[in-house]
Amino acid sequence: MLVPALAGLPKLVAAAVMAMSATTFAITGVYELTASQGWRTTAGVAGLVLAVVAYYAALAFSPGFTVAAVVSMPACRTTTGLDSPNSPAPRGGSTAR
């Protein structure tokens, strides 16, 4: 799960979801091996944090989700692509001659 997190660095929210998922998986694995109450609580808290981060990512990346039809939720993208809401509108036509 860490490889997709590294590959998704241009989209920081998506990378955070994948990294948090890997962290939660590792903490849960430690709990399963040790059966310690402390690791159980830590795994539960990590799962709740993962749920919040994933919910935010789902809202931030969903097309058309806006607050008051003006401000969209920041997805923390480090690059702009053609499908990005911040990119200029395509000019149309072909550049080939």
Backbone bond lengths (Angstrom), bond angles and torsions (degrees), N, CA, C in turn:
res aa  C-N    CA-C-N  psi(-1)  N-CA   C-N-CA  omega(-1)  CA-C   N-CA-C  phi
1 M - - - 1.438 - - 1.524 111.95 -
2 L 1.298 116.24 -16.08 1.454 118.40 179.66 1.526 112.07 -79.45
3 V 1.333 117.71 -27.47 1.470 120.04 178.03 1.528 110.40 -64.32
4 P 1.350 119.96 -48.21 1.466 118.21 175.57 1.526 112.72 -63.50
5 A 1.324 117.52 -29.95 1.465 119.54 177.91 1.524 110.38 -66.02
6 L 1.327 116.68 -40.17 1.465 119.83 177.36 1.524 111.37 -70.41
7 A 1.321 116.56 -36.20 1.463 119.86 179.07 1.522 111.07 -70.23
8 G 1.306 117.21 -25.75 1.456 121.12 -177.66 1.515 113.92 -92.87
9 L 1.322 118.61 17.13 1.460 120.23 -177.81 1.522 114.52 -59.16
10 P 1.343 120.43 -30.73 1.471 116.97 174.99 1.534 113.04 -61.57
11 K 1.300 117.30 -23.59 1.470 121.55 174.90 1.525 106.82 -113.01
12 L 1.314 116.40 93.30 1.452 121.29 -170.99 1.522 113.58 -63.52
13 V 1.313 117.89 -33.62 1.464 119.92 179.79 1.527 110.35 -67.84
14 A 1.330 117.00 -41.88 1.466 120.36 177.70 1.528 110.38 -64.96
15 A 1.322 116.95 -40.45 1.463 120.39 177.61 1.528 110.90 -64.58
16 A 1.327 117.17 -36.90 1.463 120.69 178.80 1.524 111.26 -65.27
17 V 1.321 116.65 -38.64 1.476 120.16 178.17 1.523 109.94 -63.54
18 M 1.332 117.20 -45.46 1.461 119.93 -179.03 1.527 111.47 -66.95
19 A 1.329 117.49 -41.37 1.468 120.26 179.09 1.524 111.00 -66.25
20 M 1.318 117.30 -41.06 1.465 120.49 178.69 1.519 110.76 -67.06
21 S 1.330 116.78 -34.72 1.459 120.57 176.99 1.534 110.52 -64.43
22 A 1.321 117.18 -43.23 1.465 120.84 178.18 1.526 110.87 -64.37
23 T 1.329 116.37 -39.52 1.462 120.73 179.21 1.526 110.83 -65.07
24 T 1.312 116.51 -44.50 1.463 120.76 178.73 1.525 110.75 -62.63
25 F 1.336 116.24 -41.07 1.465 120.98 178.64 1.530 110.23 -61.75
26 A 1.330 117.28 -43.61 1.464 120.81 -179.49 1.531 111.26 -66.43
27 I 1.315 117.25 -43.16 1.471 120.46 -179.79 1.528 110.50 -64.75
28 T 1.323 116.53 -40.50 1.464 119.84 177.92 1.530 110.79 -65.17
29 G 1.334 116.58 -37.00 1.468 120.25 176.49 1.516 112.44 -63.22
30 V 1.327 116.92 -41.22 1.469 120.65 177.24 1.526 109.74 -63.54
31 Y 1.328 116.85 -40.72 1.470 119.48 178.16 1.529 110.62 -62.43
32 E 1.330 117.14 -42.21 1.465 119.85 -179.09 1.523 111.61 -64.60
33 L 1.327 117.00 -31.55 1.464 119.70 179.41 1.520 112.50 -78.68
34 T 1.331 117.62 -33.97 1.463 120.39 -174.24 1.523 113.72 -101.93
35 A 1.313 118.67 -25.17 1.465 124.00 -176.14 1.525 111.86 57.08
36 S 1.324 116.26 32.36 1.464 121.71 -180.00 1.528 110.04 -86.61
37 Q 1.319 115.82 140.66 1.465 120.65 179.56 1.531 111.44 -63.92
38 G 1.317 117.40 -35.36 1.456 121.29 179.38 1.527 112.32 -63.79
39 W 1.332 116.57 -43.61 1.471 120.01 177.69 1.521 111.25 -68.12
40 R 1.327 116.76 -32.19 1.469 120.21 177.66 1.532 110.26 -63.61
41 T 1.330 115.69 -45.78 1.469 120.09 178.98 1.530 110.72 -64.58
42 T 1.335 116.19 -42.97 1.463 120.63 179.15 1.526 110.96 -62.17
43 A 1.323 117.60 -41.15 1.468 121.09 178.32 1.526 110.97 -64.61
44 G 1.323 116.59 -38.11 1.461 119.92 177.69 1.514 112.38 -65.73
45 V 1.324 117.16 -42.98 1.469 121.23 178.67 1.529 109.89 -65.50
46 A 1.328 116.59 -42.58 1.466 119.80 178.37 1.527 110.78 -62.66
47 G 1.316 117.39 -37.19 1.463 120.70 176.99 1.517 112.32 -64.89
48 L 1.325 116.53 -39.26 1.466 119.76 177.52 1.527 111.60 -67.69
49 V 1.332 116.87 -40.14 1.470 120.13 176.76 1.526 109.74 -63.56
50 L 1.325 117.24 -41.70 1.463 121.13 176.74 1.526 110.90 -60.03
51 A 1.318 117.33 -41.30 1.466 120.59 179.15 1.524 111.33 -62.37
52 V 1.319 117.51 -41.27 1.470 121.04 179.55 1.530 110.43 -66.54
53 V 1.332 116.85 -45.89 1.473 120.57 -179.60 1.526 110.51 -63.74
54 A 1.323 117.65 -42.42 1.466 121.11 179.89 1.529 111.22 -66.60
55 Y 1.313 117.35 -38.02 1.465 120.70 178.23 1.527 110.45 -64.77
56 Y 1.331 116.55 -43.46 1.458 120.24 177.35 1.529 110.43 -61.79
57 A 1.334 116.84 -43.47 1.464 120.31 179.82 1.526 110.97 -62.42
58 A 1.318 116.66 -40.23 1.467 119.38 178.82 1.520 111.23 -62.48
59 L 1.315 117.03 -40.74 1.464 119.76 178.63 1.522 111.67 -72.17
60 A 1.329 117.20 -37.45 1.462 120.07 -177.58 1.523 112.20 -70.21
61 F 1.332 117.37 -34.11 1.454 120.62 -177.00 1.520 113.77 -93.70
62 S 1.312 118.19 -8.58 1.458 118.82 -178.66 1.524 109.37 -71.11
63 P 1.311 116.75 132.25 1.472 119.01 -178.28 1.520 110.75 -68.76
64 G 1.294 114.68 134.06 1.452 119.48 175.16 1.500 115.32 86.43
65 F 1.344 118.53 -3.24 1.460 118.87 178.38 1.515 108.72 -77.70
66 T 1.288 115.94 116.14 1.454 120.39 177.91 1.513 109.16 -137.23
67 V 1.301 115.08 156.94 1.456 121.65 174.96 1.520 106.55 -102.18
68 A 1.292 117.37 120.75 1.461 124.08 -178.81 1.527 111.65 60.23
69 A 1.320 117.03 25.36 1.459 124.21 176.13 1.522 113.42 57.45
70 V 1.339 117.42 18.03 1.457 120.18 179.72 1.522 111.18 -127.48
71 V 1.309 117.86 -46.26 1.449 122.35 -173.57 1.521 109.03 -107.13
72 S 1.328 116.60 122.19 1.456 119.01 175.52 1.519 109.07 -95.88
73 M 1.320 116.55 159.71 1.458 120.97 -178.16 1.524 109.39 -72.06
74 P 1.320 118.37 137.14 1.462 119.91 -179.80 1.520 111.21 -70.60
75 A 1.322 115.91 132.99 1.456 121.21 177.89 1.521 111.20 -103.34
76 C 1.321 117.82 3.32 1.465 123.74 177.19 1.521 112.06 56.71
77 R 1.307 117.37 45.45 1.462 120.71 176.91 1.516 108.66 -78.32
78 T 1.335 116.09 138.71 1.456 119.84 179.53 1.520 112.04 -95.00
79 T 1.321 117.80 -14.69 1.458 121.97 176.10 1.509 108.63 -129.95
80 T 1.312 116.71 156.93 1.458 119.36 175.85 1.511 108.44 -109.39
81 G 1.295 116.16 134.40 1.451 122.16 177.46 1.509 109.51 -112.57
82 L 1.310 115.69 179.45 1.461 119.35 -179.58 1.521 111.88 -65.98
83 D 1.343 116.84 -27.69 1.460 119.19 -179.76 1.523 112.50 -91.18
84 S 1.323 117.05 2.43 1.451 120.79 -179.56 1.525 110.63 -73.67
85 P 1.329 118.12 142.01 1.464 119.49 178.55 1.524 112.56 -64.55
86 N 1.334 117.65 -18.63 1.458 121.09 -178.53 1.526 113.41 -92.08
87 S 1.331 117.64 -5.51 1.456 119.93 -177.65 1.523 109.73 -81.41
88 P 1.342 116.38 152.49 1.460 118.77 178.20 1.524 110.85 -66.89
89 A 1.306 115.84 156.79 1.462 119.87 179.34 1.517 109.46 -65.83
90 P 1.350 117.24 143.21 1.466 118.98 178.84 1.527 110.65 -62.99
91 R 1.309 115.04 142.19 1.456 120.32 -175.87 1.517 112.00 -81.71
92 G 1.314 117.72 -18.48 1.457 120.62 179.85 1.520 110.83 79.17
93 G 1.284 114.62 164.74 1.465 118.67 -179.70 1.518 110.78 81.67
94 S 1.298 115.53 170.51 1.454 121.27 -177.16 1.518 109.12 -108.42
95 T 1.331 115.54 147.91 1.465 119.41 176.69 1.515 111.50 -91.50
96 A 1.329 118.08 -10.08 1.464 122.02 179.35 1.536 108.90 -73.87
97 R 1.324 115.31 142.17 1.467 119.75 179.61 1.479 111.77 -118.64
